[in-house]
């Protein structure tokens, strides 16, 4: 697990965040959080097979389709679906995998960490930004 100091550094240095499960519905948490991140200057890469574009960015069906490097992979999926996301994420080699509030999969987290990718689990990236960077 990352310390507050490590999370602060990550959030200050990251530029691109792939958001797995990003919905175009403004009432979904994934949309509100991603819009906030975009307004803070991050490039958002939507990953959702049910979307073609979200927040003005092309959406990808899976992480495997994302050609560009990403700093953070932010996961808005049910906990039991995280394993496949982690398999794809390990190939992308992000600086961090972030599981949003309520997303808890310790086995997937161990797999990512064993591959050398730190994990933040069950924490909202927006709330952590507000807490650490304000």
C-alpha positions, -999 to 999 in steps of 0.1 A, spaced: 0 0 0 12 35 -8 17 61 19 1 95 18 34 110 7 37 85 -22 1 91 -33 7 128 -32 37 125 -54 19 102 -78 -11 126 -81 13 155 -87 33 137 -114 6 117 -132 -7 130 -165 -29 102 -180 -55 82 -161 -73 53 -177 -107 50 -161 -121 14 -164 -159 14 -162 -163 51 -171 -199 58 -180 -212 87 -201 -241 90 -176 -237 122 -156 -254 105 -126 -227 78 -123 -198 83 -99 -173 74 -126 -184 103 -147 -183 129 -119 -149 118 -107 -135 116 -142 -149 151 -151 -132 164 -120 -99 148 -129 -101 162 -164 -108 197 -151 -76 193 -129 -56 188 -161 -54 150 -163 -59 133 -196 -87 108 -192 -88 76 -212 -123 60 -209 -124 22 -209 -159 8 -213 -171 -16 -240 -205 1 -239 -192 36 -248 -177 51 -279 -168 85 -264 -169 100 -229 -159 135 -218 -148 143 -254 -123 113 -254 -125 81 -274 -135 52 -253 -118 18 -256 -135 -16 -250 -106 -28 -229 -72 -17 -215 -56 -40 -242 -68 -15 -269 -52 15 -252 -20 21 -271 -7 50 -252 10 47 -218 -11 55 -187 1 66 -153 -29 55 -132 -55 29 -140 -86 39 -120 -111 10 -116 -149 16 -113 -160 -21 -116 -175 -46 -92 -149 -62 -70 -154 -96 -85 -146 -82 -120 -113 -67 -110 -92 -98 -117 -95 -95 -155 -88 -58 -153 -56 -65 -133 -45 -90 -159 -48 -64 -186 -33 -37 -164 -2 -56 -156 6 -56 -193 2 -18 -195 28 -12 -166 11 18 -150 26 36 -121 -4 27 -100 -37 8 -100 -64 25 -81 -96 7 -70 -123 32 -61 -143 32 -29 -162 -1 -25 -139 -19 -50 -120 -45 -29 -102 -75 -44 -72 -85 -23 -62 -113 -46 -61 -90 -76 -42 -64 -56 -16 -90 -46 -12 -100 -82 -6 -64 -93 19 -58 -64 37 -90 -73 42 -76 -107 57 -44 -92 26 -22 -96 15 -5 -64 -23 -5 -56 -46 19 -38 -78 0 -28 -112 11 -16 -104 49 -18 -118 76 -39 -92 94 -60 -112 126 -59 -115 125 -21 -78 117 -18 -69 146 -40 -90 170 -19 -74 156 13 -38 156 1 -35 184 -24 -56 212 -11 
